């Protein structure tokens, strides 16, 4: 595997919130994406999801509670947990998720 510059990869994505798979670790997929100020609708997954903010801020609503994840911080969304992105999220985000089958 080559070294990946996550900031450059995220900046080159055509649209905000469109992720690019970087690697697979076991059954999990590591992705990078660029956030913008716009919110995303609520969702829930049958598997846990790791959200790692490289720079900027991720504003979440998790089970009706507001959560802010800053640079260098990680948030683990438990399986079957409702979560949505609030307005104002920006920067570079890495996600680690196991695809739902």
Secondary structure, DSSP 8 states (H G I E B T S, - for coil): -----HHHHHHTSSSTT--EEEEEETTEEEEEEEE-SS-EEEE--SS-EEEEEEEEEEEEEETTEEEEE-TT-EEEE-TT--EEE-TT-EEEEEEEEE---
